[in-house]
Every structure is written in C-alpha cells, then in structure tokens.
C-alpha cells in the first residue's frame, strides 16, 4: 500500500461520521475521488458516487458504506449529565470509561462515559454490564443550563478517534466497519482508472448501512446496476473464544473473504474465485446460508435484480472501538476487484445454471 493510500485510510478512519451524519467522511471521499473519476456526484441521501466509463452498456456498482455505529443524546438531566441511545448495533459492555465526542452544532464537545466506581458497587453489581440507558456522559457541566449551552438532544456521539499501527501490517481503529470498505471501493476506482474497463464502474460510498442498508438501496435504484459487489467487513475467527464451527476458519493476513450463499450470484462468485486463483491473489471462503445483512442484499433485490457478490475484509473485535484489520488484506481486496472488473464484458450472462 503506497503512502497516499495509507494516509487516505488513516484520515477516513479518524473522521467520525455516525450513521445518518456521514457528511464529514463524504467530504473527504469526494475530494479523493475528484483526482481520478470521470464524474463524482452526491445524491439526496448523501451517497457519494464516483463514476468511470459511465455510458458503458454493463453497469457495475461497488458499494462500501461510510457510516459507523454511534450514539445520540436523548436526555440532559438537571445536573447536566447527558443520557443517550444507540445508533446501530452498539455493545453496551464496551462503553464504560470511553472518551467520546459529541457532534454539537458548531463544534465537537468532549466527554466521558461514566459509571459508578467499583469500590462503591454492591458485590452482586460487579462484573455485570449495565443497560445502555443506565450509562451517562459527563461533559463537566455545572448543571442542565450549562450543558444546554454546549449540546442538545439529538446530537450524535462517537467514541474518540485514534488510528493505531500494530505489528505485522495490522492496524486498529474505531469504525473500520466499514471505512475499510469505503476505502476499498475508492482505491479500486483509482487503480483501475488507467485500464479503462469495458464496463461502467460506479463506486458508491453508501450511507446509513447500519440503520438498514438505506443508502445502497436508493443508490442502486438510481444506478440500476447489472452487477453489484459489496465490500464490507467479515468475522475473523483467529482470536480466543471464537467458535470456528459457527463462522468458519478466517484469519487476518490470509486475504479477503469471498462468500457463498443465496445472496451471492453463482456465476459472479465463480468468476471472482477463478480470477483470484489465476492471478494468485489469496482469498478465503465463508458460508452465508441467509441474506448477508450487507449492501449486497439490497443490490440483489433492486428492480428486476442484479448479479451480486460480497467481498469482506477480515475483522477482529467488530463493533468495538478497537477493530483490527490487515493492510495486506486491504491491498489484496483491491487487487481482486481490479482483476474482476477486467474480466467483465458487456453481454455477459449471469443467469444461474
């Protein structure tokens, strides 16, 4: 991964943009795409769409969502303590003691998620996670009047940002689900621009995936792709307490994940697997016996349907502030997408046989 691509990933990972409030990430993505896309546009929901060869008869939609899970203020009590609800699938067990940023109207307001000190807990309270509405954020306010000067009900909240480079090309950060997917589709567009593919490529950094795949649904309606490839994160099983019988044998550094199941078009899946093997691009396989819960789901069901696939980046500790991914897996994901796009041609038949 070259320095420019790494800096873009770091900048994207450190830009807080909870679902429904993706504009900060979208601005960074638009600026990046302007350097190599034929056209960059933003739709009414906030999806950013970079287009190369848009008039080609076969349209391919790449989708990686740019939103992340977060919190939202629901109540400010008389003492100035801030209460909140989840935006997306938050695990309450990872919240106590976190530093957070409240996205107020004019600035980011720092705070911490408080909890009763362990010394003051009854024995039966210790070790038990509280419910999310039992936590609060302390912004240092004197009282409600003071807090109201800084924040308001409805303000979104994210855990404080940090991008951490670990050993063996592994990085940690908040919101890799799915900033790494957004990064992958943008980087794919950049690397394949010179090849001028025979198909139209629409690289979409979709919004509100964590709230029900909402952005990809409307983007697909506008694009009407013949082929749709979602790029998301997948469950790694190479750390303690993970049952490989449930999620398969997936490890960081062994390449991206390709999936098999009802949400995946078998013709497209076979093409991607054969391309990976021929080009010696490592990949892993994961079973998907149900709908994937990713942007591939809504692309598949758009209009009269599209041939869909899912390419995932192995991820440890998903939906926590310390998600881990491998930079090598990201590079290989881009390589596989670029190679696959080179194999697609107008008139291809994706009808299952």
N, C-alpha and C positions, 0 to 999 in steps of 0.2 A: 504494500500500500504506500503510495507516494505521500509526501508531506502535505500537499494540498488536500488530498482526500482525507487524511487523518485529522487535519485542522478543521475541515468541514464537519466531520463526525463529532469531534470534541465540542465544537460550537453548537451543533444541533443538540447534542446530549445535555449541554449545560443551559439550554434555553427552556425555561419552564412554560409549558403550554398544556394545561389540563383540558380534557375533553369538553368541547363547547367554547373554549377560549384559546384556539390554536393560532391566533394571528401572529404572535412573536416568532414561532417556528416557521410559519408560512412566509414571512418577510425574508428570512434567511434563505429559504429554499428558492423563492422567486429570484433572488439576486444571484444565486449559484447557477440556476438553470439558464439565465439570460446569456451566459457565455457560450452555450453550445446548442440550445434548442432552436428549431425554426420558429417556434411560437410558444409563448408562455401566457397562460390565462388563468384567472381565478374565478370560480363560479360563485353563485349566490350563497352557497353554504360554506365556502371557504376552502374547498378543494383546490390545490394548485396542480395544474396540468401542463406538463412540458411535452411538446409535440415535435416529432421528426418524421418527415415524409407523410404528412397527414392526409394527402389525397390518394394514397395507395388503396387498391381495392380490398386488401385484407387488413383489418384493424386489430392491433394487439394492445390491450390495456394492462399495464403493470401497476399494481397498487400496493403501497406500503403506507400504513396510517401514521400520521404525525402527532396524534393526540396521545396523552398519557392519563393514567388514573390520578385522582387528586381528591381534594376536599372542598367543601363550600360552607360558609358561615350561615348558620340557621338562627342563632340567638346570641345576644350580648346581655349578660345579667347586670344587676345593679352595681356590682363591684368591678365591672369592666372585664370579666372573664368571657372568652369567646367560645361558643359551642358550635359544632359542625356536623355535617353528614358527608357520606362518601360520594365521590364522583367515580363511578366504575367499581371494580372488584377489589376493594381495599381489605387487607387482612388486619383487623384491629390489634392483633398481638404484636405487630411491628411498630406501632405508633408511639407508645410511651417514651419520653425522653428525646424525641426527634426535634431538631430545629426546623422551622418552617418559614415560608414566605407567603404573606397574604397579598394578593394582587389587588390592591386598592385602586381607586380611580386614577390617582396621579403618581403613585409610587408603590414600590414593594415595601411592606411593613413586616419586619422580622418578629418572630415569636417562638415559643417553645410549647410542646405538648406536655402538660403537667399531669402528675399522678401522685397520690399520697405516698410519702416515703415509706419504705419497707419497715422501718423501725416503729411506725405508727399503725401498722396493719395488724389485725387480729390473725392468729395462726391460720384460720380457715380461708382468709383472703389471699394469703401469699401464694404466688405461682399461678393464680387464676387470672386470665385476661379479662378486662372489663369489656362491656359493650361500648360501641363507638360513641353513643350519646352520653356516656359517663365520663369521657375524656373532655378536656378543655384546653384552650390555648391561652397562654399568658403573654401579653404584649407589653407588660409593665405599666398598664393603665392605672390611674388613681381610682377611677370609678367609671360608670357607664358613660357619663357625659364626656369624659376624657377619651374613652375608647371610640366613641362615635365620631370624634374629630379625625380619627385615623382610618377606621374601617367601617364596613356596612354589611348588613345582611345581604347575602347573595354574592359577596366577593369570593372568588376561587382561591384555593390554597394549594401550594405544593411543598414537598419536603425540600430542604435546602440542597442546592446543586453541588455536585462535585464529580469530576471525571478522573478516575484513578487508573494509572497504568501499572499492572502487576507483572509477574514473571511470565515468560514463555508466550508473549504476544497476547496475553489475556488482559481485558480492561473491565473495569467495574463502573457502574453509574446508575443513576435514577432514570427511569423512563426509557431504557433500551427497548422495552415493549412499547412502541415499536419504532423508535427513532432509527434503529438499525435497518428496519425495513424501508423506511423513507429514504435513508442514506443509500441503500442498495439500488432502488429504482432510479434515483437521481444519478448515481455513479454509473449505472448501466447505460443510461442515456448519453452520458459524457463519453464513455469508452467506445460505444458503437456508432457515434456520430460519423466518424471518418469512413466507416464501412458502407454507409448509405444502404441500409437494408431494403429488401424488395417489398417490405410490408410497412404499414404505418404504425409507429410506436407512440403510444400515449402514456407517459409516465405520470402517474397520479399519486400525490401525497394526500391521502384521504383523511377526512376529519370524522370525529365522533364514532370511531370504530368501537371504543369501549362502552358506548351507550346503545349499541345495537346495529353496527355496520351501516350507519346512516349516510355517511359521506360517499362511500363506494357505491351505494345503491343509486343515488342521484347522479353521480358521475358516470356510471355505466349506462344509465338511461340516456344521457346526453351524447355519449360516445358511440353507443351500440357496437361494442367490440365483437369480433368473431372469436377471438381468443383472449382469455383473461388469466393472468398469473399474479396471484397474491404473494407478497413477501412479508412474512411475519416472524415471530419467534416461536420456537418449539421447545418442548420439555427435554432438557438434558437429564440423563439418569446416572451420571458418573460421580455422584456425591452421596454421602451417607443417608440412610433411611429411605431411599427411593426404591420402589419395587419395579424391577425391570419387566416383570410379568405383566404389569399394567401399562407401561409406557414404552417398552422396548429398550434396546441397548443403544443409547445415543450419548456421545461424548463430545466435549469441546475439542476442537482441533482436528477432527476427522472429516470435516467438510459439512456443507449444508444438508438439510433434510429434504428429501422428496417424499411425497405421501401417496398412498394407495387407498382408495375407498370410493364411496358413492359420489362425493363432491369433486372427484378428480376424473377428468376425461381420459379414458384408457389410451386413446391414440396419442394424445398430447403427452401423457405420462411416459409412454413407451419411447416417444421421440426424445424426451429430455433425458431419460436414463441411457438410451443408446448413444446420444451425443456426449454425455458425460464420460461414458466408458471409452468411446473412440478418442476423445480429446484428453483422456487421462486426468479428468477433473474428479477428485474424490467426492462422494456423496454418501449419505446414509438414508435408510428407508424406515418410515414409520407408518403404522396402520391407522386408518381413520374409518372405523365402522359406521360413524354417523356424520352428520353435517359438521364441518370443521369449526364453525364459530368464528371464521375469518372472513375477510373481504371476498375470498373465493366463493363463498356461499351465495352472496347476492349477485355476483357477476354471472354465476352459473344460471341463475333463475331470471336474469334480466331479459325482457322481451320474449323472443322465441327461443332464448337460451344461447349460451356461449360455451365453447370448449375451455374448461378451467383446470388450473393446476395450482398447487401450493408449494412454495419454496420457503423453508424455515431456517432460521439461524438458531443453533442450539443455545439454550439459555439456562443458566443456573439461577435459582432464587427469584423466579418470576414474580412480579407484583410486590417486590420489596424495594427499599431504597438502594440496594447493593446488588443489582442484577449483573451477572458476569457473562461475557461473550468473548469469542476468539476473533482477533483481527484476521487470522488466516482463513477462518470460515467465511467471513465477510468477503474477502478477496475472491475466494472460490465460488461464492454465490454469484458475484458479478460475472466471473468468467463463464459460468454455466448459462446465465441468462443471455449474455452476448452471443455465445455459441449457438444457443437455441434459436435466437432471433435470426441468425444467419441461415438456419435450416428451414425457416418458414417461408412459404411462397404463396402468391395468390392462387386460388383454385384448389388448395388442399382440402381434403375431405376428412373431417374429424368425427364422422358418424361411427359410433361403436359397432364392432362386428363380432 
